[in-house]
Amino acid sequence: MKSSVIIEMTTEEVQDALLNERESLAKMKMQHAISPLENPMVIKEKRKDVARLLTELTKRSKEAQQ
């Protein structure tokens, strides 16, 4: 998920996307622990997507406080 796409989303959409990405990441980690994934770099990308979403939420909350 690109940053430009995240910026265009509403706060509620960002929160929903964050929840979905975290669930997906947890499932992938569990699958990878049981049997190795074909492409383990997908886990790295999911982690980065979660970080991007959290960064955008933090930015928005700081803007709202000002």
MDAnalysis code that builds the backbone (N, CA, C; Angstrom):
import MDAnalysis as mda
import numpy as np

u = mda.Universe.empty(198, n_residues=66, atom_resindex=np.repeat(np.arange(66), 3), trajectory=True)
u.add_TopologyAttr("name", ["N", "CA", "C"] * 66)
u.add_TopologyAttr("resid", np.arange(1, 67))
u.add_TopologyAttr("resname", ["MET", "LYS", "SER", "SER", "VAL", "ILE", "ILE", "GLU", "MET", "THR", "THR", "GLU", "GLU", "VAL", "GLN", "ASP", "ALA", "LEU", "LEU", "ASN", "GLU", "ARG", "GLU", "SER", "LEU", "ALA", "LYS", "MET", "LYS", "MET", "GLN", "HIS", "ALA", "ILE", "SER", "PRO", "LEU", "GLU", "ASN", "PRO", "MET", "VAL", "ILE", "LYS", "GLU", "LYS", "ARG", "LYS", "ASP", "VAL", "ALA", "ARG", "LEU", "LEU", "THR", "GLU", "LEU", "THR", "LYS", "ARG", "SER", "LYS", "GLU", "ALA", "GLN", "GLN"])
u.atoms.positions = np.array([
    [0.845, -1.156, 0.000],
    [0.000, 0.000, 0.000],
    [0.904, 1.237, 0.000],
    [0.661, 2.127, -0.935],
    [1.489, 3.313, -1.063],
    [1.026, 4.407, -0.118],
    [1.946, 5.272, 0.247],
    [1.625, 6.382, 1.140],
    [0.592, 7.315, 0.524],
    [0.664, 7.505, -0.782],
    [-0.287, 8.399, -1.443],
    [-1.713, 7.870, -1.327],
    [-1.873, 6.573, -1.348],
    [-3.202, 5.967, -1.195],
    [-3.692, 6.151, 0.237],
    [-2.802, 5.987, 1.192],
    [-3.169, 6.112, 2.600],
    [-3.577, 7.542, 2.926],
    [-2.887, 8.520, 2.367],
    [-3.187, 9.927, 2.628],
    [-4.590, 10.281, 2.153],
    [-5.028, 9.691, 1.060],
    [-6.351, 9.984, 0.503],
    [-7.491, 9.334, 1.286],
    [-7.184, 8.358, 2.139],
    [-8.208, 7.647, 2.900],
    [-8.694, 8.501, 4.069],
    [-9.924, 8.230, 4.493],
    [-10.425, 8.892, 5.691],
    [-9.809, 8.202, 6.913],
    [-9.950, 8.836, 8.059],
    [-9.373, 8.275, 9.284],
    [-9.992, 6.920, 9.619],
    [-11.292, 6.794, 9.417],
    [-11.954, 5.515, 9.694],
    [-11.445, 4.417, 8.759],
    [-11.240, 4.769, 7.499],
    [-10.721, 3.794, 6.536],
    [-9.300, 3.372, 6.905],
    [-8.507, 4.319, 7.374],
    [-7.134, 4.005, 7.779],
    [-7.154, 3.055, 8.978],
    [-8.034, 3.314, 9.933],
    [-8.139, 2.442, 11.101],
    [-8.592, 1.037, 10.705],
    [-9.542, 0.938, 9.798],
    [-10.001, -0.370, 9.318],
    [-8.886, -1.103, 8.572],
    [-8.174, -0.373, 7.738],
    [-7.067, -0.973, 6.989],
    [-5.984, -1.457, 7.944],
    [-5.721, -0.690, 8.996],
    [-4.717, -1.083, 9.982],
    [-5.120, -2.379, 10.668],
    [-6.367, -2.477, 11.045],
    [-6.861, -3.698, 11.681],
    [-6.712, -4.898, 10.751],
    [-7.094, -4.727, 9.490],
    [-6.993, -5.814, 8.513],
    [-5.539, -6.210, 8.260],
    [-4.658, -5.228, 8.148],
    [-3.246, -5.518, 7.892],
    [-2.618, -6.246, 9.076],
    [-2.968, -5.835, 10.292],
    [-2.418, -6.515, 11.473],
    [-2.890, -7.968, 11.541],
    [-4.157, -8.204, 11.244],
    [-4.675, -9.573, 11.243],
    [-3.976, -10.411, 10.180],
    [-3.804, -9.831, 9.009],
    [-3.142, -10.529, 7.911],
    [-1.688, -10.851, 8.266],
    [-1.012, -9.898, 8.888],
    [0.380, -10.115, 9.292],
    [0.482, -11.232, 10.319],
    [-0.425, -11.251, 11.283],
    [-0.404, -12.298, 12.298],
    [-0.616, -13.679, 11.675],
    [-1.548, -13.763, 10.724],
    [-1.801, -15.040, 10.046],
    [-0.585, -15.495, 9.252],
    [0.045, -14.550, 8.568],
    [1.231, -14.901, 7.779],
    [2.377, -15.378, 8.669],
    [2.560, -14.727, 9.807],
    [3.616, -15.144, 10.730],
    [3.358, -16.550, 11.247],
    [2.094, -16.839, 11.539],
    [1.744, -18.168, 12.027],
    [1.980, -19.216, 10.941],
    [1.563, -18.918, 9.724],
    [1.781, -19.844, 8.613],
    [3.271, -20.073, 8.380],
    [4.054, -19.008, 8.498],
    [5.490, -19.112, 8.256],
    [6.168, -19.932, 9.353],
    [5.643, -19.867, 10.568],
    [6.215, -20.650, 11.668],
    [5.934, -22.135, 11.483],
    [4.771, -22.458, 10.922],
    [4.397, -23.852, 10.734],
    [5.130, -24.449, 9.541],
    [5.006, -23.775, 8.406],
    [5.729, -24.215, 7.212],
    [6.166, -22.954, 6.463],
    [7.393, -22.911, 6.004],
    [7.917, -21.694, 5.386],
    [7.067, -21.217, 4.205],
    [6.875, -19.909, 4.160],
    [6.145, -19.321, 3.043],
    [7.000, -19.375, 1.789],
    [6.333, -19.368, 0.642],
    [7.051, -19.382, -0.622],
    [7.869, -18.100, -0.783],
    [7.286, -16.967, -0.360],
    [7.968, -15.688, -0.448],
    [7.893, -14.984, 0.914],
    [8.901, -15.177, 1.772],
    [8.850, -14.577, 3.102],
    [8.989, -13.058, 3.092],
    [9.334, -12.457, 1.972],
    [9.442, -11.003, 1.886],
    [8.073, -10.336, 2.001],
    [7.002, -11.113, 1.830],
    [5.649, -10.587, 1.967],
    [5.427, -10.130, 3.416],
    [6.012, -10.836, 4.364],
    [5.897, -10.460, 5.773],
    [6.527, -9.089, 5.996],
    [7.664, -8.865, 5.378],
    [8.355, -7.577, 5.496],
    [7.491, -6.449, 4.937],
    [6.854, -6.677, 3.809],
    [5.997, -5.660, 3.200],
    [4.777, -5.366, 4.077],
    [4.189, -6.406, 4.665],
    [3.038, -6.207, 5.551],
    [3.429, -5.371, 6.765],
    [4.612, -5.655, 7.318],
    [5.096, -4.898, 8.467],
    [5.262, -3.426, 8.123],
    [5.774, -3.157, 6.936],
    [5.952, -1.780, 6.479],
    [4.605, -1.099, 6.252],
    [3.624, -1.834, 5.733],
    [2.287, -1.272, 5.535],
    [1.667, -0.878, 6.876],
    [1.830, -1.726, 7.886],
    [1.316, -1.418, 9.217],
    [1.985, -0.151, 9.739],
    [3.289, -0.034, 9.547],
    [4.017, 1.150, 10.004],
    [3.536, 2.403, 9.279],
    [3.291, 2.304, 7.985],
    [2.786, 3.458, 7.233],
    [1.425, 3.908, 7.751],
    [0.554, 2.962, 8.023],
    [-0.773, 3.279, 8.530],
    [-0.689, 3.929, 9.914],
    [0.164, 3.382, 10.779],
    [0.333, 3.957, 12.107],
    [0.913, 5.366, 12.039],
    [1.836, 5.576, 11.132],
    [2.436, 6.895, 10.958],
    [1.383, 7.912, 10.539],
    [0.531, 7.525, 9.612],
    [-0.515, 8.436, 9.146],
    [-1.510, 8.746, 10.267],
    [-1.876, 7.747, 11.066],
    [-2.777, 7.994, 12.182],
    [-2.155, 8.935, 13.208],
    [-0.887, 8.753, 13.495],
    [-0.185, 9.621, 14.435],
    [-0.135, 11.043, 13.910],
    [0.154, 11.181, 12.626],
    [0.212, 12.504, 12.009],
    [-1.133, 13.210, 12.110],
    [-2.193, 12.483, 11.837],
    [-3.528, 13.073, 11.892],
    [-3.922, 13.455, 13.315],
    [-3.557, 12.639, 14.282],
    [-3.911, 12.968, 15.664],
    [-3.141, 14.190, 16.155],
    [-1.905, 14.346, 15.726],
    [-1.132, 15.529, 16.103],
    [-1.678, 16.782, 15.437],
    [-2.136, 16.660, 14.213],
    [-2.730, 17.809, 13.519],
    [-4.041, 18.211, 14.196],
    [-4.792, 17.248, 14.680],
    [-6.072, 17.540, 15.325],
    [-5.873, 18.238, 16.669],
    [-4.762, 17.957, 17.345],
    [-4.490, 18.574, 18.625],
    [-4.106, 20.034, 18.500],
    [-3.582, 20.413, 17.372],
    [-3.114, 21.802, 17.206],
    [-4.206, 22.755, 16.891],
])
